Amino acid sequence: MKKIPLNDWHVSHGAKMVEFGGFLMPVSYSGVLAEHQAVRERCGLFDISHMGEFYFEGEAAQAFLQSVTTNDLRTLHDGEAQYSLLLNETGGVVDDIIVYRINATRFMLCVNAANIQKDFAWLRARLPQGLSMEDRSDEMGMIALQGPASERVLAAMDFDLESLQRFQFSFPRLAENPVMLSRTGYTGEEGCEIFLPNESLPAVWEALLRAGAPHGIVPIGLGARDTLRLEMAYPLYGHELNDEINPFEAGLAWVVKMEKGDFVGRPALQKIQAAGVARRRVGLAMLDPGIPREGLRVILQDRPVGVVCSGTFSPTLKVGIATALIDRTANPDSGEILIDIRGKLKKAKIVQLPFIKRL
């Protein structure tokens, strides 16, 4: 199990550490509910240095990435990023990623921590001659600043977040350290994600905390990161996405550009489109007391029709919420939706995603 560079800082500041994606990570400091509310109301700082970074350089970079991702890279300009997917030949999701176009011949991919080795091998096996691919995950850190006060925190560090639109990035200096700063995030709040060398992490992390102190900034663990992303119905690999779930089932058709031409997994998706998906992702809100959890059965008319992908107690809505994959033919108007929670059938209802509206 790997330790992130700021491991000792997290431990010394009271973080509860857990294994996640092969890394020892902070899950909470003051408690998930308090940290969740801090991000929704003020701002929070996440150490997400477990994430992976791959760099591609060469004339064939864009053409190659266009052939292995589902979104259309031709819409990107320098300094712009794009959410996308890597698919296997059966249409299942290898990983969900963000592609950063640094320039016409240089791109970066941010990949999920648990998939770093898998993604690198998958991409390397398809890499054309003459295109350079480098895994810099071990030498790079990543910080996320999220919350409505984020812009003021960055302004105190002489950076204007309004100089970037959503999914744009630039290369400023923070606390005298060069970084790559992207106006992206995983919470539904305003903010940014910052890529930087490991050796710059302590100085930038501490400087952000100092700049954010007047605005109520606090460090945030993975527990609140999960409740924040689930309220926004953002997928988490291994839950809403995996090698057996295709993007149409997962509600990610918007990130699949079938018209752009061939890419890995496209023939399988064409067949799925023609036949219709077998399952669909839905949002569930509890009507009875109870918290739905991953893997629990969803029941309709006395038969199982699906399983919970992710579930939690929503600090914003004050109710249990979940995403679930259910049979395409399941008609929620035909009876009560029930979730089997420890052998007791609890009432729920299908609700529109995302659970809350933010950005």
N, C-alpha and C positions, 0 to 999 in steps of 0.2 A: 504494500500500500504506500503510495507516494504522499509526501507532505508538500503543501504549497509553500512558497517562500516566506509568507508572513505567518506561518504556523505558530511560532513562539509568541507573536503579538496577540494573536487571537486567544491563545491559552492564558496569557497573562492578563487579559482583559475579560476573563470570565466566560469565554465561549464554551459551549458544550460541543465537543468534536465527535463527528460520526463518519463512517465510510460512505462515500458516494462516488460512483464511477471510477473506482480504483484509487481515489484520493481521500485523505483525511481532511474533512471540511467542517467549518463552523455551522452548526444547525440553528443555534440561537444564542443570544447574549442575555437580554432582559426578559425574553419570552416572545413567542410568536405573535400573539395578539398585539402587544405593545409595539413590536417592530413593524408589523403590518400597518397599523394606524399611523406610525411615524412617516412611512413612505406615502401613504394616501394624503396625509395632512401637511407634512413638512418635507423632509427628505431623508434618505438613507444611503449608506455606502456599503456596497457588496464587494467582497473579494471573490472573483470568479476565475482565478488564475488556473483552475483545472481545465478550462476550455482549451481546445486545440487550434493551432494556426498553421496553415499550409500556404507556402508562397509558390507561385508559378511565374516563370519568366521566359519569354521567347515570342517570336512572331506568331506561333501557333496557339498561344495561350487562350485567346478568346474562342477560337474555333473549337479547341478541345473541350473547354468548359461548357460551351454551348451544346456539345454532343453528349455530355454526361449529366447535365442538370435539366430540370423541367421548365424553368422560367426562361425568358428571352433576354439574353445578355446584350442584344443589339440595342436595347433601349437605354443602356447605361452610358453615362459620360464619365470622364475622369472625376474622381472624388465622390462617386455615388455607389451605393450598396443595394443589394437585392436579396430578399428571402427566396430560397429555392430548395429543391429536393434532389437527392441522389436516389435512383431507383435500381432494383435488380431486374433481371430479365422477365420475371413474372409480374412486375408492376408493384411489388412491395417496396417499402421505403427503407433504404440502406441508412439514410440519415437526413435530417433537416439541417440546413446550413444557411449561412449568409455569405454572399460573394461580394468582395470589395474590388472595384476597378480602380487601381492606382493610376495606371495609364494604359495605353493600347496594348502594351506587351508585358504588363506586370499586374498580377491579380493576387488577392489573398482570400482564402476560405477560412471561416471560423466554423469549427465542427464541435460536436458534443464530446465531452471528456471521455465517456465510456466507449466511444466509437473511434478514438484517434487511430489506434493500430489497424482496426478493420477498414476505416475509410482510406487510410494511406495505402494499404495493400490493394484495395479495390481500385483506387485511382492509378496507382503505379502500374498495375497490370494492363491498363488501357492507354498509358502515356505514349504519345508518338515520339519518335526520335527527334532530337533537337530542341525539345522543350524541357526546361529545368523545373524540377519539383523539389521543394525543401520543406521538411517538417521542423518548424521552429517552436513547437509547443513547449519543450522543456526549458527554453531560454526566455520565454515571454510570459508576462503576467497580464492580467486583465482586471479592471476595476469598473464597476457600474455605479454611477451616481444617479439616483432616481427620486422623483418627488416634485411637487409644485415649486419648491424653493430652489431647485437645482440651478436655474438660471442665475439667481442672486449669488449662489455659492461660487459659480464659475466667474461671475463678474468681479468678485473679490479677488480672483486669481488672474484678472486681466484677460479673460476670454469671454467673448460675446456669443452665447449659444444661438442667438437669433441670426448670426451670420451663416448658419447652416439650416437647411430645410431637413425634414424627416428623411432618414436614410441617406444623408450626405455626411462626408467626413473630411477632416483636414489634419494638418500636422503642426499644431502649436507647441509651445513650451509651457509646461506647468511646473511650478517650483524649480525653475531652471532646467528641467529635464524635457528633452524632446519626446513627444508622444504622438500616437494616432488617435484622434478623438472622433467618435461617430455618434450622430444624433439618433441613437437607437436604444432599445431597452426591452425588458421582459416583464414589465409590471403594468403597462397601460398608462403610466405617468410620464410627464415630461422628464427629460434627462439625457444622459449620454453613457456610452461605453468607451473605455480608454484602454488601448493596447500600449504596452511599454516593456522595455527590458526588465528582467527580474531585479537587476541591481538598482533600478530607479523606483521600484515599488515602495520601499519604506518612506522615502522623502515625499513622494506624491500622495500616498495614502495619508500621512500625517498632515500634510499641507491642506488637503481637502477637509479633513476633520477640523482643523483650526479655522479655515474659512467658513465652514458650515456651522460652527458652534453658535453664532448669534441666531441661526435659523433652525436650531433644534435638531441638527444632524445626529444620527446614531449609526453604529455599525449594524448590519442586517445579516442574518444567517439564511441558510437554505430553507428553513421551515417557512418563514414569511415569504421568501421568493416563490415557494410553491403555492401558497394561498393567494398571493397577488396574481400570479400567472393564471391560476385556475379561475379566478373571478373574471378574467378577461378571455377565458377559453383558449388560451395559447397552448398548443400541443407540447407535450414532453415526450421525448423519445423513450421508448420502452413502455409507454402507457397508451397515449393516443396514436402513436406511430411505432411500427416495427417492420421487420422483413415480410410479415404476413398480412399487413394492412396496407391497402393501396390508397393513394391520395383522394380518390373520389369517395371512398368510405369515410375517410377522416375529415371530410368537409374542406379539403384543400384544392378543389378543382380550380380555384382562382389563381393558383401558383403553377398550374400546368398549362403550357401554351402549345397545344397539339398542332396548331397551324404553323409553327416555326420551322418544322422539318424534323428529321430523324434525331432521336436521342435514345439513350439506353432505357428500355422499358416501354417505349411508345407503342410497339406492336401489341404488347400485352394489354395496355390501356385501351387501345382501339377495340379489342375483343370484349373487354369489360364494359366499355361504353355501349357496344352493340347488344350485349346480353343484359345489361343493367346490373348495378351493384347488388351484392348479396346482403350487405349490412349498411347501416348509416349511423353517423355519430349524432347524438342528441344531448341536450342539456337537461338535467333533472334537478328539481328542487324538492326537498322533503316537505311533506304535509304533516307527517307524524314526527315526534321527537326521534332523533337518531342521526348518526353521521355515516353516510355511505363510504365504503372503502374499495380500493382496487380489487377486482376479482369477484365481487359479490354479484349474485344472480339478480337479473331484472325479470319480474314475473308479470304476465298479462294473461287473463282468462285461464288461470291455473296452469300455465305452462311457461317455462323459461324462454324468453325471447332475446336475451342478451346479457352482457356483463358490464360492470362498471370499469371504466378505464382509469379515472382519477376521481377521488372524492375527498371532501374536507368540510369543516365548518367555516362558512363565510363570515369573517369578521365584519364586513360591510353590511351584508343582508341579514345577519344574525340567524342563519338557517343552514342546514346541511345542503351542500350542492355536489353535483357530480357530472362528469361526462360519461357516456356509455355508448357502446356499439350494440345496436339492436337489429333484429331481422328487418329486411326491407319491407316485408309484408305485414309487420306488426302495426296494427291500427290503434292508436291510443284512445280513440273515441269509442272503442268497443268494450272498454272496461277499465277498472282501476289499474294504474301502474303501481306495482309493489316491488320493494327491494328486500331481499332476504338478509337481514342483519342479525347474525348469531342465532339463526333459527327462528326469528320472529319476522313476520311479513309487515313491513312498514310502508305506509302510503307515500307516494311521490307524484309529481306532475312533470310533464315535459314543458320546458320553457325555452324561449328564444336565446340564442347565444350571440354575443357574450352575456354573462350574467349581469354585468354592470357596464355602463357606458362611460368611457373616459376620453382618451385622445381620439 
